[in-house]
Amino acid sequence: MTKLADHLSIGQVSERSGVPHTALRFYEDRGLISSERSAGNQRRYPRSILRRIAFIRAAQRVGLSLEEVSAALATLPKDHAPTKADWARLSKSWQEELDARIDALQRLRDRLTGCVGCGCLSLRVCGLYNQDDQMARFGPGARLLKPVSEGGA
């Protein structure tokens, strides 16, 4: 059996991870991953980078920002891939935030179904309508779509 190379080119990492090379460079610029340089100044990644990239993508998939992912990765050793135990510890720390996001999305879904379902957007009773921009005093963004605990409807 052929021994696998210890280091991979950016093209190989892109192909194996399914992440475009531009995103890999972006992750590297943000400090999420790192590479070494070959004699020809080409990026070379340790094979363990594949698990680190999978970790980043999984965290993004559940709605975490790159800043949150970066903070999480900062708690891990850079010289090896995150383990199952690492993921379990970090995902447990995100549980409360993810539950709050799920709750907010379910409430948004329920409001939109009632609103859009009638076809007229019933502006007199619509919980999302913001006549005369009355919500401006509460700050920027779609304030009525925020969870009730943050001042939304």
N, C-alpha and C positions, 0 to 999 in steps of 0.2 A: 504494500500500500504506500502511496506517495505521501510524504510529509507535507502538510499545508505550510505555506509561507507565514512567517511570524508577523510580517508587515504587509499592508495592502495599499495600493495606489488609490487616489481619490475616485477614479473610475470604478475600480473594484468595489470600494465601499459603497458607492452610489448604486451599483448594480445589485449588490448583496442586500443592502438595506432598503432599497426602493426610494431613497431620498435623493433628490437632484443634487448635483455637485454644487450648484449655487447655494442651496440650503446648507450643505456641509461647510462651505466657506463662511456662511453667515453664522452658523453655530460656533465655528472656530473663532471668528471675530468677537463673538459674545462671550467667549471663554467656556462654552459648554463642552467642547471637545478640544483635543489638541493633537498635533501631528509633529513628526520629526521631518527634517529635510534631508533628501538624498544628496549625493555628491553633485547631481545635476539640478539641485534646488527644487526638486519635486516633493510634494507632500507624501509622507508615508505614515500610515496609521497602524497602531497595533491591532491585531485581530480582535481584541477585547472591546474595541470601539463599537463594534456592531451591537453588542448588548447595551452599551451606554446610549447609542442612538435609539434603540428600541425603547429604552426607558424614557428618553425625551419625548418620543412620539406618543407613547402610551399616556404620559402625563398631559401632553397637549390634547389628546383625544378626550380626556375627561374634563377639559376646560381650564387647565392651569396655564397661567401666563409663563412666558419664558423667564421672567424675573423669579417666579415661584419655583420653576424647574431649576434655575441656576442656584437659588438658595438651597434647594434640596441636594443638588449634586455637590455643593460645597461641603456638605457633611460626609461625603464619601471619599475614600482614598482614590486618587487619580490613577494609580498604577494598576488597577484591575477593574473588571466589569462589576456593576452592581449585582448583588446576589438576590435570591428570592427573599431572604430575611431583610435585606435593605429595602426592597420594594414594599414588603409587609409593614415595616416600621414607618416608612414615609407615607404610604397610603392611609394608614391609621391616623396619622397626624392631619391628613386632609379630609377626613370623614365628615366632620362638622360643616366645613365650608361647602363640600360637595352636596351634602344634604340640604343646606340652605339654597344652593343654586337649583337643585332639583325641585324644591318646593316653589321657588319663584317661577321657574319655567312651567310647572303644572298650573299655577294660578294664572299666568299669562295665557296659557293654552285655553283654560276654561273661560277666561274673559273674552278672548278673541272668537271662540266658537259661538258664544251668545251674540256677540256684536256682528260679526260677519255673516252669521247664519241667517239673519233677518233680511239681509240684502240692502237695507237702507242706511245702515250705520246710525240709526236712531239717535241723532245728536242730542236730543233732550235728555235722554237717560244713559247715554254712553259713558262708561267709566273711564274712557281714554280721551274723550274730547276735552280740549283745553281752550275754551272760548276766551278770546281777547288775551291770550297768553298769560293767564292768571298765575300759572305755575313758575313764571320767570323768577319770582322772588325766592324760590326754593333752590335755585342754582341751575346750571346748564344740564342739558340732556333730557331724555324722556323720563321725567320725574314720575309720571303716572304709571310707568312700567316697573318701577322699583318695588321691592317688597314693602308691605305696609309698615314694618318696623323702621324703614328709612324714610318715611314721609310720603309714600305713594298712596294710591287709592285702593 
